[in-house]
Amino acid sequence: AQLSADIGGDTDRFYLSLSDPYFLGTQWAAGATAFSTDIQYEDFENENSGIDLSLGRALDEEGRTRGFVRYGYAGRKVDESGYGIDLDGDGDADVEGVNAASLIQRELEQGEETTSLLGLGFRRDTRDDRVLPKKGYQLFGGVDWAGLGGFSQFARLEGRASWYTPMPEWLPDFVPLKDSSSFSFSLRTGWALPFNEIGDWDLGDGASGCFNPEWCTLDLIDDDLDLPLTERYFLGGLGTYQLRGFKARSVGPRRAVLWNTSGLGTGPFFAPTGVNPLTGACANGPDNPFQGNESGKCNSLDDQEIDDFDDIDETDVIGGNVFLALSGEYRFPISEALGLVGILFLDLGNAFAENENPLDVGLWRYGTGFGGLWFSPFGPLQAFVGFPLDKLEVEDALVFEFSVGGAPL
C-alpha cells in the first residue's frame, strides 16, 4: 500500500494505491488507486474523486513491453467564483451572476458529472539508461471508451513517443560533454471523439432561442463543442500535456466570457461581457452596467481564433478535444553521481477545438528555456524556466515550473 499527497497553490492531490505484482499467483500485476484531486485551471477549478483499477503483464521476455487493461470511475465538479452586476454604479452588486465562457457555464449549470470508462494500453521502453539515456526510445499507446454508465460519453485515443540519441560522432573531441550529453525528441498526441449531445446538460427551464446574434441560451452557444469540459485537453507547464514556457493548463482554444442575464428577469440567456443584450451592441465603458470593463471593446459569440477577439482579457481557455505537442531537448550531466541533469528545450503544440485543424501550424504555440531534472530519493524532481515565443497579452513573459514525482515521457 502507498499513500501520497501533493499539496500546492494550484493543485491538491491525494492518492491511496494498492498493488500485487503476481495477482492470484499469475504473471498479471494488479493495482487499485483511490484518489481525490482539486486542480486549478486558468479559468476554473476542477474537483475529482474516484478509483482506478488495472491489470497488466509483460508482453516480452525482457519485460520492456507491457500491456494493461483498466477501469476508472470518477465524479467531477467544476467551480467558478462569480461576481454581480452593478446596475446603479454604486459599486455594489445589484444582480448576482457568474462570468465565464459557455463551456464553463454549462458545467456550472449541470453540477457534478461522472465518468465511467474502460481502457486498453501498452508501454515499451528500450532506453539504455534511466537518468541520462543516449540511445533507445519510449512508446505509449492507449484507447479509452467512456459510456459504461456515467455522464461523459466519448472514445479517446492517445499516443506518446520519445527518442534519445547521443552527440554526433563527427563532432571534434574537444566539444564539451560530447561523450556524456544527448538529445531527445518527443511527440505527444490525443484525440477524443465525443458522443454527448448538448441536450445531455441540464441548462435550465427548457427555454431555447436567441433574441439577437449576441444574446442566446446556452444550448445555442458553441453547440459544436460537446466534449465535457472535464475531459478536454489543456496544455502548458509540465507533465503529460506539457508545453513549457506557459503556465500549467493555460493553453488551448478560447471563447468569449459571458454574463448570465437571468437576474434581469430575462430567463437563462447569456451575452458577452460588455454587450447590451437588448441591442446586441457593445456598451463597454466606465458606466457600463453589463459586466464589462473600461476597455471600450467587446467580444462576440462567434469569435473563435485569437485574432477575432477585441478584448483578450474577457476570454476563457475552454480546452480542446485534440492536442499535439512536440519537444526537443539537449540534455547534459551536471552530476552523474547525484543523477542531476541540465536541459535546454524547445516545445511546440496546442490543444484544438472540435472545429480546428491540429495540422494548421498557424495555431501552434512555442516556448523555450532551460531547467534541470534530478532523480532524487523522493522521485524525479523537475524545475524549468520558460519563455513563450509568441506571448499573448494575457500571458506571462517568464514562467517558472516545478514538480516532484514524475518525469514526462
C-alpha positions in Angstrom: 0.0 0.0 0.0 1.2 3.5 -0.7 -0.3 6.8 0.4 0.9 10.0 -1.4 -0.1 13.7 -1.3 0.8 16.7 -3.5 -0.3 19.9 -1.9 0.4 23.2 -3.6 -1.0 26.6 -4.6 -2.8 25.3 -7.7 -3.1 21.6 -7.1 -4.0 19.3 -4.3 -3.8 15.6 -4.9 -4.3 12.6 -2.6 -3.7 9.0 -3.7 -4.1 5.6 -1.9 -2.6 2.8 -4.0 -2.6 -1.0 -3.6 -0.6 -3.3 -5.9 0.1 -7.0 -6.3 2.8 -7.9 -8.9 1.6 -11.5 -9.1 -2.2 -11.3 -8.8 -3.7 -14.7 -7.7 -0.3 -16.3 -8.4 -0.3 -15.4 -12.1 2.0 -13.2 -14.2 -0.5 -10.4 -14.1 0.1 -7.3 -12.0 -3.0 -5.8 -10.3 -3.4 -2.3 -9.0 -6.1 -0.2 -7.4 -5.9 3.6 -6.7 -8.4 5.8 -4.9 -7.9 9.5 -5.5 -9.1 12.9 -4.7 -7.8 16.0 -6.5 -8.5 19.7 -6.6 -6.9 21.3 -9.6 -6.9 25.0 -10.5 -7.0 25.6 -14.2 -6.5 29.0 -15.8 -10.2 29.9 -15.6 -11.9 27.4 -13.3 -11.4 24.8 -10.6 -11.9 21.1 -11.1 -12.6 18.7 -8.2 -12.2 15.0 -8.9 -12.6 11.9 -6.8 -12.8 8.2 -7.8 -11.0 4.9 -8.3 -8.8 3.3 -11.0 -8.4 -0.5 -11.3 -5.8 -2.1 -13.6 -4.4 -5.4 -14.7 -1.1 -5.6 -16.6 1.6 -8.0 -17.7 4.9 -8.2 -19.6 4.5 -8.9 -23.3 8.1 -10.0 -23.9 10.8 -11.9 -22.1 12.9 -8.8 -21.3 9.9 -7.1 -19.7 10.5 -4.0 -21.8 6.9 -4.1 -23.3 3.9 -4.3 -21.1 0.2 -4.3 -21.8 -2.6 -3.4 -19.5 -6.4 -3.1 -19.1 -8.0 -0.6 -16.7 -11.3 0.6 -15.5 -11.9 4.0 -14.0 -14.8 5.8 -12.3 -14.7 9.4 -11.2 -17.0 12.2 -10.1 -16.1 15.6 -11.3 -17.3 19.1 -10.4 -16.3 22.5 -11.8 -16.3 25.6 -9.5 -16.1 29.2 -10.7 -16.3 32.3 -8.5 -18.7 34.8 -9.8 -19.4 38.4 -9.3 -22.5 40.6 -9.5 -23.8 43.2 -11.9 -23.7 46.8 -10.7 -26.8 48.4 -12.3 -26.8 51.7 -10.5 -23.0 52.4 -10.4 -22.7 52.4 -6.5 -20.1 49.7 -6.5 -22.4 47.1 -5.0 -23.7 44.0 -6.9 -27.4 44.5 -7.7 -27.7 41.2 -9.6 -25.6 38.1 -8.8 -24.1 36.3 -11.7 -21.1 34.3 -12.9 -18.9 35.4 -15.7 -17.4 32.5 -17.7 -17.2 31.1 -21.2 -20.1 28.9 -22.5 -18.5 25.5 -21.7 -17.7 26.6 -18.1 -21.3 27.9 -17.8 -22.6 24.5 -18.9 -20.7 22.7 -16.2 -21.9 25.1 -13.5 -25.5 24.6 -14.5 -25.0 20.8 -14.6 -23.3 20.3 -11.3 -21.4 17.1 -10.7 -20.7 14.8 -13.6 -19.5 11.2 -13.6 -17.2 9.3 -16.0 -17.1 5.5 -16.2 -14.5 4.2 -18.7 -12.7 1.1 -19.8 -9.2 1.3 -21.3 -6.5 -0.7 -23.1 -2.9 0.3 -23.5 0.7 -0.7 -23.8 4.2 0.7 -23.0 7.6 -0.1 -24.4 10.9 1.2 -23.1 14.3 0.5 -24.7 16.4 3.3 -23.1 20.0 2.4 -22.2 19.9 4.5 -19.0 17.1 5.8 -16.8 18.9 9.0 -15.8 20.7 10.2 -18.9 19.7 7.9 -21.8 21.8 8.2 -25.0 20.1 5.5 -27.0 16.7 3.9 -27.2 13.0 5.0 -27.2 9.8 5.0 -25.1 6.4 4.3 -26.6 2.9 4.5 -25.1 -0.4 3.9 -26.8 -3.9 3.7 -25.3 -7.6 3.7 -26.1 -10.4 4.5 -23.7 -14.1 4.2 -24.1 -16.4 6.1 -21.7 -20.1 5.3 -21.6 -20.4 2.4 -19.2 -22.9 4.4 -17.2 -21.9 7.9 -16.1 -22.5 11.2 -17.8 -19.5 11.5 -20.1 -19.6 9.6 -23.3 -16.6 9.5 -25.6 -13.8 7.4 -27.3 -10.3 8.6 -26.7 -7.0 7.6 -28.4 -3.6 8.8 -27.0 -0.1 8.2 -28.0 3.4 9.3 -26.8 6.9 8.6 -28.2 10.4 9.7 -27.1 13.6 9.0 -28.9 17.1 9.5 -27.5 20.4 9.9 -29.4 24.0 10.7 -28.4 26.0 13.7 -29.7 27.1 13.1 -33.3 30.3 11.2 -33.8 31.6 13.7 -36.3 31.9 16.5 -33.7 35.5 17.1 -32.6 36.6 15.6 -29.3 37.2 19.0 -27.7 33.4 19.7 -27.7 32.4 19.9 -24.0 30.5 16.9 -22.7 30.5 15.2 -26.1 30.6 11.7 -24.7 28.1 12.3 -21.9 25.3 14.5 -23.3 22.5 13.6 -25.6 19.5 14.9 -27.5 15.9 13.8 -27.0 12.8 14.3 -29.2 9.3 13.6 -28.2 5.8 13.6 -29.6 2.5 13.5 -27.6 -0.9 13.5 -29.1 -4.5 12.7 -28.1 -7.9 12.7 -29.7 -11.3 12.4 -28.0 -14.4 11.7 -30.1 -17.4 12.9 -28.1 -20.7 11.2 -28.1 -22.5 13.6 -25.8 -25.1 16.0 -27.1 -25.9 19.5 -25.9 -29.3 18.1 -24.6 -27.4 15.9 -22.1 -26.7 19.0 -20.0 -29.2 20.4 -17.6 -29.3 24.0 -18.8 -32.3 25.5 -17.0 -36.0 25.7 -17.5 -36.1 24.5 -21.1 -36.1 27.9 -22.9 -34.2 27.9 -26.1 -33.6 30.7 -28.6 -31.8 33.9 -29.4 -33.1 37.5 -29.1 -30.3 38.7 -31.3 -26.9 37.2 -32.5 -25.3 38.2 -29.2 -27.9 37.1 -26.7 -28.8 33.4 -26.6 -29.5 30.4 -24.4 -26.5 28.1 -23.7 -27.8 25.3 -25.9 -27.3 27.6 -28.9 -23.8 28.9 -28.0 -20.8 26.8 -29.1 -23.2 23.9 -29.8 -20.5 22.3 -31.9 -18.3 21.7 -28.8 -19.8 18.7 -27.0 -16.9 17.0 -25.2 -17.4 17.7 -21.4 -15.1 20.4 -20.1 -13.5 18.0 -17.5 -12.4 15.6 -20.3 -10.9 18.3 -22.6 -7.2 18.9 -23.2 -5.4 21.9 -21.7 -1.7 22.3 -22.4 1.0 24.2 -20.5 3.5 23.6 -17.7 5.0 20.1 -17.0 3.6 16.6 -17.3 1.8 14.6 -19.9 0.3 17.7 -21.5 3.4 19.8 -21.1 4.1 23.0 -23.0 6.9 24.7 -21.1 7.1 28.5 -21.3 3.4 28.7 -20.4 1.6 28.4 -17.1 0.1 25.0 -16.3 -3.2 24.2 -18.1 -3.4 27.7 -19.7 -3.0 26.9 -23.4 -5.9 25.9 -25.7 -8.9 27.3 -27.6 -10.5 30.4 -26.1 -14.1 31.6 -26.1 -15.7 34.9 -25.0 -16.6 35.3 -21.3 -20.4 35.5 -20.9 -22.6 37.0 -18.3 -25.9 35.5 -17.2 -28.7 37.9 -17.8 -31.3 35.8 -15.9 -31.0 38.2 -12.9 -32.6 40.9 -15.1 -35.8 38.8 -15.4 -35.0 37.6 -18.9 -34.6 33.9 -18.2 -31.5 31.7 -18.9 -29.9 33.9 -21.6 -26.2 34.9 -22.0 -24.3 37.6 -23.7 -20.6 38.5 -23.9 -19.4 40.8 -21.2 -20.0 44.4 -22.1 -22.7 43.7 -24.6 -26.2 45.3 -24.2 -28.4 42.2 -24.6 -31.3 44.2 -25.9 -29.4 45.7 -28.8 -26.5 43.3 -29.2 -24.2 46.3 -29.3 -21.0 46.9 -27.3 -21.8 49.1 -24.3 -18.4 48.9 -22.6 -17.1 51.8 -20.6 -16.9 53.2 -17.1 -20.7 53.4 -16.8 -21.5 50.1 -18.4 -24.0 48.0 -16.4 -23.3 44.9 -18.4 -20.4 43.4 -16.5 -17.8 44.8 -18.9 -14.5 46.7 -18.2 -13.3 50.1 -19.3 -11.5 48.9 -22.4 -14.3 50.1 -24.7 -14.2 46.8 -26.6 -16.4 43.7 -26.6 -16.1 40.2 -27.9 -18.7 38.3 -30.0 -20.4 34.9 -29.6 -18.9 34.0 -32.9 -15.3 34.7 -32.0 -13.0 31.6 -32.1 -9.5 32.5 -33.2 -7.1 34.7 -31.2 -7.2 37.5 -33.7 -11.0 37.5 -33.6 -11.2 38.8 -30.0 -11.3 42.5 -29.5 -10.7 42.0 -25.7 -8.5 39.0 -25.0 -8.8 39.7 -21.2 -12.5 38.8 -21.5 -11.9 35.3 -22.8 -11.5 31.9 -21.1 -9.5 28.8 -22.1 -12.0 26.1 -22.8 -9.6 23.3 -23.9 -9.8 21.0 -27.0 -10.8 17.6 -28.0 -7.4 17.1 -29.8 -3.9 18.0 -28.7 -0.5 17.8 -30.4 2.8 18.6 -28.6 6.4 18.2 -29.7 9.6 18.7 -27.7 13.3 18.8 -28.5 15.9 18.8 -25.7 19.6 18.9 -25.2 20.5 17.0 -22.1 23.8 17.2 -20.3 25.1 15.9 -16.9 25.6 18.3 -14.0 26.4 15.5 -11.6 26.2 11.9 -12.7 26.7 10.7 -9.2 23.6 12.6 -7.9 21.5 11.9 -11.1 21.3 15.6 -11.8 20.7 16.6 -15.5 20.6 20.0 -17.2 18.2 20.6 -20.0 17.7 23.1 -22.8 14.4 22.8 -24.6 12.1 23.9 -27.3 8.4 23.0 -27.0 5.6 23.5 -29.5 2.0 22.5 -29.9 -1.5 23.3 -28.8 -4.9 21.9 -27.9 -7.6 22.2 -30.6 -11.3 22.5 -30.6 -13.6 20.2 -32.5 -13.8 22.6 -35.5 -10.0 23.3 -35.7 -7.2 21.5 -37.7 -4.3 20.4 -35.5 -2.0 20.4 -38.5 -2.5 24.1 -39.0 0.9 25.4 -37.8 -0.6 28.9 -37.6 -2.4 27.7 -34.4 0.6 26.2 -32.7 2.3 27.8 -29.7 6.0 27.9 -29.0 8.1 28.0 -25.8 11.8 27.7 -25.0 14.0 27.8 -21.9 16.2 25.8 -19.6 16.0 23.7 -16.4 17.0 20.6 -14.7 15.9 17.1 -13.8 17.1 15.4 -10.6 16.4 11.7 -9.8 16.1 12.3 -6.1 15.4 9.7 -3.4 11.8 11.2 -3.3 11.3 10.6 -7.0 12.1 12.7 -10.1 12.2 16.4 -9.4 12.0 18.9 -12.3 12.4 22.7 -12.4 12.2 24.9 -15.6 12.3 28.5 -16.6 10.5 29.0 -19.8 9.7 31.8 -22.2 6.8 31.9 -24.7 8.0 32.8 -28.1 4.5 34.0 -29.2 3.2 35.6 -26.0 -0.4 36.8 -25.8 -1.3 40.0 -23.9 -2.7 37.9 -21.0 0.3 35.6 -20.7 3.5 36.0 -18.6 6.8 36.7 -20.3 8.6 34.3 -18.0 7.2 31.1 -16.3 8.8 29.0 -13.6 7.5 25.4 -13.3 8.4 22.9 -10.6 7.2 19.3 -10.0 8.1 16.3 -7.9 7.2 12.7 -8.6 7.1 12.2 -12.3 9.4 12.9 -15.3 7.4 13.3 -18.5 7.7 10.6 -21.2 
